[in-house]
Amino acid sequence: MKKQWAFIDTGFRDAAWNMAFDECLINWHQEGKIPPTLRFYGWEKPSLSIGYFQKVDKKIDLEAVERHQCQFVRRLTGGSAVLHDDELTYSLVITESDSDIPVSVQEAYHVLAEGIFEGYRNLGIPAEYATLDRESARGRTAICFEKPAFYEMVVDGKKLSGNAQTRKKGVLMQHGSIPMSMDTNMLFDLFVFSSEKIRERSRAAFSKKAVTINQLTSREHRYDMLADAFKEGFKKGLGLEFHPLQLTKAEWDEVEQLAQSKYETEAWNINSNKERAGIG
């Protein structure tokens, strides 16, 4: 018997609103207002999202962010910075104690990634799970797509998507970036490097570490094409049946208010974890 989930596609929104909606999904699911839910969304403008614990000072070039007319936001989830642009983004929430969700973070990724795996198969892309040795797993990088994590998708060792997860209030929330193409010139301009030589060397090496859907298929994809492929992928991979998520005006207003009070503020996006702890 298929599991019943809600589904919503919120379309293209700004960075703060997108992150506020993901947090509201956690709250609504914890309050029993919504069932397990899958959400698809896009970004109105190129946007750099950084992980919850990621430092900004001497890491992110905020002048370059402004120069490229990017939006900037800190996620609830951990991990490295992601440039969201020409992509499909997904998020999902499910009760942490659900019998289908393993206690182990890595195993939970593996279960939930089945939907992503099947989505790539629908596009004719022979994705595989990344398997990392201990030495590879230790290394950290400020840029998400430079290194795959456990159970992320790769083709010929090159990373295809970036995913992050958090567990709050008894709810597991996972979201991820599935790029159709990637502007690596913009991406590497947004970070602080010790020299321009190192920046260019890192930019040149990036093509050996990451790949996009358009590169693999030699065709231009659109948001709606990916939405169709990955919605069917989640249905098959997780054994789901979807019904539309219906929200009240008060719930839509809640998203707007949270975006303004939290995700648009420097206190959340720029300042230290200690300072942000009083807001979240």
C-alpha positions in Angstrom: 0.0 0.0 0.0 1.4 3.4 -1.0 2.1 6.0 1.7 0.1 9.2 1.6 2.1 12.4 1.4 1.2 16.0 0.5 2.9 17.8 -2.4 3.3 21.5 -3.2 5.2 23.4 -5.8 5.7 27.0 -4.6 7.4 28.1 -7.8 10.1 30.8 -8.0 10.5 32.9 -4.8 13.2 34.9 -3.1 15.8 33.4 -0.9 14.5 34.4 2.5 10.9 33.3 1.6 12.2 29.9 0.4 14.0 29.2 3.7 11.1 30.5 5.7 8.7 28.1 4.0 11.0 25.2 4.7 11.1 26.1 8.4 7.3 26.5 8.5 7.0 23.0 7.0 8.8 21.7 10.1 6.6 23.7 12.4 3.3 22.7 10.7 4.3 19.0 10.6 5.3 19.0 14.3 1.9 20.7 15.1 0.0 18.0 13.2 -1.3 20.5 10.6 0.2 18.8 7.6 1.2 15.2 6.8 4.7 14.2 5.5 5.2 16.7 2.6 7.4 17.0 -0.5 7.9 20.6 -1.8 9.5 21.7 -5.1 10.7 25.3 -5.6 12.9 27.6 -7.6 14.7 30.9 -7.0 13.7 34.4 -8.4 17.3 35.5 -8.5 20.7 33.7 -8.2 21.1 33.0 -4.4 23.9 31.9 -2.2 22.8 29.8 0.7 25.2 28.9 3.4 25.1 26.2 6.1 23.9 26.9 9.6 27.4 26.6 11.1 29.3 28.2 8.2 31.3 31.3 8.9 30.9 34.4 6.7 33.9 36.5 7.7 36.9 35.9 5.5 35.0 33.1 3.7 32.2 34.8 1.7 32.9 37.9 -0.4 29.7 39.9 0.3 30.8 42.7 -2.1 30.9 40.1 -4.9 27.5 38.8 -3.8 26.1 42.3 -4.2 28.0 42.9 -7.5 26.5 39.7 -9.0 23.1 40.8 -7.7 22.8 37.6 -5.8 20.6 37.1 -2.8 22.2 35.7 0.4 20.7 33.5 3.1 21.7 31.2 5.9 19.9 27.8 6.0 18.6 25.9 9.0 20.6 22.9 7.8 24.4 22.3 7.9 26.8 21.8 5.1 28.6 24.1 2.7 27.5 27.0 0.5 25.3 26.4 -2.5 24.7 28.8 -5.4 21.0 28.3 -6.4 20.3 29.5 -9.9 19.2 27.2 -12.8 17.9 24.3 -10.8 15.0 22.4 -9.2 15.1 22.5 -5.4 13.2 20.1 -3.2 12.5 19.9 0.5 10.6 17.3 2.5 9.4 16.8 6.1 8.6 13.6 7.9 8.3 12.6 11.5 11.7 11.6 12.9 10.2 8.6 14.6 8.5 7.3 11.4 9.1 3.6 11.0 10.6 4.2 7.5 13.3 6.6 8.8 16.5 5.1 10.2 18.0 6.7 13.3 21.4 7.1 11.5 21.6 10.3 9.5 23.6 8.5 6.8 21.0 5.8 6.5 18.1 8.3 6.5 19.8 10.1 3.6 20.1 6.8 1.8 16.4 6.0 2.2 15.2 9.5 1.2 17.6 9.8 -1.7 15.8 6.9 -3.5 13.4 9.5 -4.8 16.3 11.6 -6.2 18.0 8.5 -7.7 14.8 7.5 -9.5 14.4 11.1 -10.8 17.7 11.0 -12.4 16.9 7.6 -14.0 13.7 9.2 -15.5 16.1 11.7 -17.2 18.2 8.9 -18.6 21.1 9.7 -16.2 23.0 6.7 -14.7 23.4 8.2 -11.3 25.1 6.2 -8.5 25.5 6.7 -4.8 28.7 8.2 -3.7 30.8 5.8 -1.6 33.6 7.5 0.3 36.5 6.2 2.2 37.2 7.6 5.6 40.0 9.9 4.4 37.8 11.4 1.7 34.9 12.0 4.1 37.1 14.0 6.5 37.9 16.8 4.1 35.8 20.0 4.3 35.2 22.6 1.6 33.3 25.9 1.7 31.7 25.1 -1.7 29.1 22.4 -1.6 29.6 20.8 -5.0 33.3 20.4 -4.6 32.9 17.1 -2.7 30.0 14.6 -2.5 28.7 13.4 0.9 27.6 9.9 1.8 24.7 8.7 -0.3 24.7 11.7 -2.6 24.4 11.2 -6.4 27.4 11.0 -8.6 28.2 10.2 -12.3 31.7 9.0 -12.9 32.7 10.3 -9.5 31.3 13.8 -10.2 28.8 15.3 -7.9 25.3 15.9 -9.3 23.3 17.3 -6.4 23.8 18.9 -3.0 21.6 17.8 0.0 21.3 18.8 3.6 19.3 17.6 6.6 18.2 18.8 10.0 16.1 17.3 12.8 14.1 19.6 15.0 11.1 19.2 17.2 10.9 15.5 16.3 10.7 16.3 12.6 13.3 15.4 9.9 13.6 18.1 7.2 15.8 17.4 4.1 16.3 19.7 1.2 18.6 19.7 -1.8 19.7 21.4 -5.0 19.4 19.7 -8.4 21.1 22.0 -10.9 20.4 21.9 -14.7 23.4 24.2 -15.3 25.9 26.1 -13.1 27.6 29.4 -13.5 31.1 28.6 -12.2 32.4 32.0 -12.9 29.9 33.5 -10.6 30.2 30.7 -8.0 33.9 31.1 -7.5 33.7 34.9 -7.4 31.5 34.7 -4.3 34.2 33.3 -2.0 37.4 34.7 -0.5 40.6 33.2 -1.8 44.1 34.0 -0.6 45.1 34.9 -4.2 43.5 35.2 -7.7 45.8 32.4 -8.8 44.3 30.0 -6.3 40.8 31.1 -7.2 41.4 30.3 -10.9 43.1 27.0 -10.1 40.1 26.0 -8.0 37.6 27.1 -10.7 39.5 25.1 -13.3 39.6 22.0 -11.2 35.9 22.2 -10.4 34.8 20.6 -13.7 36.5 17.4 -12.5 34.4 17.4 -9.3 30.9 18.3 -10.3 28.6 17.9 -13.3 25.1 19.2 -14.2 22.1 17.6 -15.9 22.5 19.7 -19.1 26.1 18.7 -19.4 25.3 15.0 -19.1 22.4 15.0 -21.5 23.6 17.6 -24.0 20.2 19.3 -24.0 18.6 22.2 -22.2 16.2 21.3 -19.5 13.5 23.5 -17.9 12.2 23.6 -14.4 8.9 21.9 -15.3 10.7 19.0 -17.0 12.7 18.3 -13.8 9.6 18.7 -11.6 7.8 16.0 -13.6 10.8 13.7 -13.6 11.6 14.0 -9.9 7.9 13.9 -8.7 7.6 10.6 -10.4 11.0 9.6 -9.0 9.8 10.3 -5.4 6.6 8.3 -6.1 8.5 5.3 -7.2 11.6 5.5 -5.0 9.7 6.0 -1.8 6.4 4.3 -2.7 4.3 7.5 -2.4 1.0 8.8 -3.5 0.6 12.6 -3.5 -2.3 14.9 -2.8 -2.1 18.7 -3.0 -1.1 20.6 0.1 -3.8 23.2 0.9 -2.7 26.1 3.1 -4.7 28.8 4.8 -4.2 32.5 4.4 -2.9 32.6 7.9 -0.2 30.0 7.0 0.9 31.9 3.9 1.1 35.0 6.1 3.2 33.0 8.6 5.8 32.4 5.9 6.0 36.0 5.0 6.4 37.1 8.6 9.1 34.6 9.3 11.0 35.6 6.1 11.0 39.2 7.2 11.7 38.7 10.9 14.4 36.1 10.5 15.8 35.2 7.0 16.1 38.8 5.7 18.1 39.9 8.8 21.8 40.4 9.2 21.5 38.9 12.7 20.6 35.6 11.2 22.5 35.6 8.0 25.8 37.2 9.0 26.3 37.2 12.7 27.8 34.5 14.9 25.9 31.3 16.0 25.7 32.7 19.5 24.0 35.9 18.3 21.6 33.9 16.1 20.7 31.6 18.9 18.5 34.3 20.4 16.5 34.7 17.2 15.8 31.2 15.9 
